[in-house]
Amino acid sequence: MIQHPGNVFVVSAPSGAGKSTLAQRLVATVPDLIFSISFTTRKPRPGEVDGRDYFFIDDVRFDTMVREGGFVEWVQVYGHRYGTGREWLQKTLATGRDVLLDIETTGAMNLRRAIPDARMIFILPPSATSLEQRLRSRGKDSDEQIAIRLQHARHEMELYHAYDYLVLNDDLELGYRQFESIILATRAGLDRMTPVAQRILKGF
């Protein structure tokens, strides 16, 4: 079990639902919110930097980390493995900063077992039709790949009830405000603010 002064937020969504856009804006806007950097066995895409976007490692090192309990959670997606490093997460949370993890549903369920009080957020697309349109407009996937992603999206959507918050990303601005409000409200929770209140009370 991980002990953590900082809060842990997990965000999941079907591919194309706009999760990355919302998460990147959130981390850029909200102070003391760190984006979790996953380990992965896939090769870097153009523009991706090791240690900033992912920690890119080979299968041998990934196997070693799994064997030694080096991951809080890990999954295989589209032929590649992704994992959240236990040591990195513990060190970051120990500073009191909050961590946002962008992971798919299987990894999210695994992480909740390790960190039961993690706040789980699911980004909903407006509809299946709009999700397909978004995937096609990106121009990155073949028809076969889009069909696979839509099938996977249905599987992910069926797990919405395992999350604490559902954010509908129909209007981007409204979706962002809802997403941000979850972070800010959590920070104002009694468990987080009790030490502050006690410190103020001692001054009376």
TORVEX-674972 format. One record per residue (C-alpha): x, y, z. Coordinates in steps of 0.5 Angstrom, whole numbers, padded with zeros to 4 digits, always signed. Layout:
BEGIN
XYZ;...
//
This chain:
BEGIN
+0000+0000+0000;+0003+0007-0002;+0003+0012+0003;+0002+0019+0000;+0001+0026+0003;-0001+0028-0004;-0007+0026-0008;-0007+0021-0013;-0012+0023-0019;-0013+0017-0025;-0016+0019-0031;-0019+0014-0037;-0023+0015-0043;-0024+0012-0050;-0018+0014-0055;-0021+0020-0058;-0025+0023-0053;-0021+0028-0051;-0017+0026-0045;-0010+0028-0047;-0012+0035-0049;-0016+0036-0042;-0010+0033-0038;-0005+0037-0041;-0009+0044-0040;-0010+0042-0033;-0003+0040-0031;-0001+0047-0035;-0006+0051-0031;-0007+0048-0024;-0001+0049-0019;+0003+0043-0016;+0000+0038-0020;+0005+0033-0024;+0003+0029-0030;+0005+0022-0028;+0011+0019-0033;+0009+0012-0035;+0014+0007-0037;+0013+0003-0044;+0016-0002-0048;+0014+0002-0055;+0019+0006-0059;+0018+0013-0058;+0014+0017-0063;+0017+0023-0067;+0017+0029-0062;+0017+0025-0056;+0023+0025-0051;+0025+0020-0046;+0024+0022-0039;+0018+0027-0041;+0013+0024-0045;+0015+0017-0042;+0021+0013-0040;+0022+0008-0046;+0025+0002-0044;+0026-0005-0047;+0023-0012-0045;+0028-0014-0041;+0028-0008-0036;+0020-0008-0036;+0021-0016-0034;+0026-0014-0029;+0021-0009-0026;+0015-0013-0026;+0019-0019-0022;+0022-0014-0017;+0015-0010-0016;+0017-0004-0019;+0010-0002-0022;+0004+0000-0018;+0000-0002-0024;+0002-0005-0031;-0002-0007-0037;-0001-0009-0044;-0005-0005-0050;-0004-0006-0057;+0002-0010-0057;+0006-0006-0052;+0007-0005-0044;+0006+0001-0040;+0007+0001-0033;+0007+0006-0027;+0013+0006-0023;+0013+0005-0016;+0019+0009-0014;+0018+0015-0018;+0010+0016-0016;+0012+0015-0008;+0018+0020-0009;+0013+0025-0012;+0007+0024-0008;+0012+0025-0002;+0013+0032-0004;+0006+0034-0002;+0004+0035-0010;-0001+0032-0013;+0000+0027-0019;-0005+0026-0025;-0005+0019-0028;-0007+0018-0035;-0008+0010-0036;-0013+0006-0039;-0019+0002-0035;-0015-0004-0033;-0009-0001-0031;-0014+0004-0027;-0017-0002-0023;-0010-0005-0021;-0008+0002-0019;-0014+0003-0014;-0012-0004-0011;-0006-0001-0009;-0008+0006-0008;-0016+0006-0005;-0017+0013-0004;-0014+0015-0011;-0020+0019-0015;-0022+0016-0021;-0024+0020-0027;-0027+0018-0033;-0028+0022-0039;-0034+0021-0043;-0035+0022-0051;-0041+0025-0053;-0043+0019-0057;-0041+0013-0061;-0042+0017-0067;-0038+0023-0065;-0032+0019-0062;-0032+0015-0069;-0032+0022-0073;-0026+0024-0068;-0022+0018-0069;-0023+0019-0077;-0021+0026-0077;-0014+0025-0074;-0012+0021-0080;-0008+0017-0076;-0011+0010-0076;-0014+0005-0082;-0021+0003-0082;-0019-0004-0079;-0015+0000-0073;-0021+0005-0072;-0026-0001-0071;-0021-0004-0066;-0021+0002-0062;-0028+0003-0062;-0029-0004-0060;-0024-0003-0054;-0028+0004-0053;-0034+0000-0052;-0031-0005-0047;-0028+0001-0043;-0035+0005-0043;-0038-0001-0040;-0033+0000-0034;-0036+0007-0032;-0039+0005-0026;-0032+0004-0023;-0030+0011-0023;-0032+0017-0018;-0033+0022-0023;-0036+0022-0030;-0034+0028-0034;-0038+0029-0041;-0033+0032-0046;-0038+0035-0051;-0036+0042-0050;-0029+0043-0049;-0029+0049-0044;-0035+0046-0040;-0031+0039-0039;-0025+0043-0037;-0028+0046-0032;-0031+0040-0029;-0025+0036-0029;-0021+0042-0026;-0027+0043-0020;-0025+0035-0018;-0018+0037-0017;-0020+0043-0013;-0025+0040-0009;-0021+0034-0007;-0016+0039-0004;-0021+0043+0000;-0023+0036+0003;-0023+0035+0011;-0018+0030+0010;-0013+0034+0006;-0014+0041+0010;-0015+0038+0017;-0007+0040+0019;-0008+0047+0016;-0014+0048+0020;-0011+0045+0027;-0005+0050+0025;-0009+0056+0025;-0013+0054+0031;-0007+0054+0035;-0006+0061+0034;-0012+0063+0038;
//
